[in-house]
Amino acid sequence: MTEAAERGTTTITDRAVRKIAQRAAGEVLPPSLAGAARGSARVRGRRAGVTLRVALPYPTPLSETARQVREHVADRTRELTGLDVPPPRLTVSRLATSAPAPAPAPPPGAVRPGPRYWWSARRVPTAVLLLVGTAVAATVTADVLRVRVLHHHPAAWRLRAVDWLSGHGPGDPAVTAGSLVAVALGVWLLVLALTPGRRRQLALGTAASGVRGAVDRKAVAALVQDAVDEVNGLTGVRVRVGRRRVLVRARLAFGERGDALRHAVAAAEGAVERCRLRRPPRCRVVVVPDPTWRPPLSPTESGTKAFVPGPATSGLPAGTATSGLPAGTAGGPESGPATGDPTPAPATSGPESGGSATSGPESASATSGPESASATGGPPSRSAAGEQEGATA
């Protein structure tokens, strides 16, 4: 048997013991408190000491619950590590009450409308106005205090300002321009105070009172674009979301234009409805055909002809001609099949049907000559050879 020194050693770190002890404490505690256990561990040879901080549920008998946690942590850590683990030191950090049951989700019809607009606090204009006003007021006040308290001369800039104002009246162009600037600034401040701002956000309808929510227009546009992209035949979808209207533009690559437009409208309206907006905008969809788009052909325009049994073939098995010969033969039994095509000949008559059972020169010419010999794989028939010699003479 190999000596113990040659077989090697197994080292269990403090960190591994600590994690095992924390997991063991979580097995006893409720699920809501299982991840709140924290602690430390120290391994000395074959012995490990563990210290834990846990949160216990309230109301519960603290001494009994703490004893169960200590015993379970010691047994479980001893079982998994193989070390001698005495009952750990346990500290109850807090008592956690059971969380109330979540309120059931309201039905879709019970959603309360939120605010009509998402108002902005106008922090930037307010901060700029306050800074400018404070700076001007502080400068004037400091100069007045220097004159009144310290008996200094007024500042040069204040003397120049007083002199300039005393020499310019209301009709002066500079005074008029300054008045217009002040009026424009006042109108701008009134607009900021009376308008909601945040025009890039749309208010949501919420179910709870006092809860406000909004969604950005770009998010709504992305949802609508993804929904319209799933319609077959549409490519290059572009969406523009306004406060009252959603404009969707798409190109039609293939398919029926009316069907594609109908499905695109349904997809866009469904995406807007799922956003639960306070005021859902109206959807407008424009489908423009691609230059390569062609309307789909109807069965009558596609050029295909369905095989309809006529009086010449009624009552006969499929694949036979009207003369009783296999399909594809137009001559007698000696001529053999003209081609190897097993497709049954159409039932129409006239010069266009190559498989008609009529006799005469046309029928003979269809199976005579060298072409017939090469198609059947043998020498030409006597009747065909005789007719060829007569035609040569």
Secondary structure, DSSP 8 states (H G I E B T S, - for coil): ---HHHH------HHHHHHHHHHHHHHHS-GGGGGG-EEEEEEETTEEEEEEEEEEEESS-HHHHHHHHHHHHHHHHHHHH-SB----EEEEEEEEE----------GGG-B---SS-----HHHHHHHHHHHHHHHHHHHHHHHHHHTS-----HHHHHHHHHHHH--TTSHHHHHHHHHHHHHHHHHHHHHHS---TTEEEB-BSSTT---EEEHHHHHHHHHHHHHTSTTEEEEEEEE-SSEEEEEEEE-SS-HHHHHHHHHHHHHHHHHHTTBSS--EEEEEEEE-TT------TTTTT-------TTTTTS-TTB-TTSSBTT--S-TTT--S-S--S---S--STT-TT----SHHHHHHH-SHHHHHHHTS---HHHHHHHHHHH-
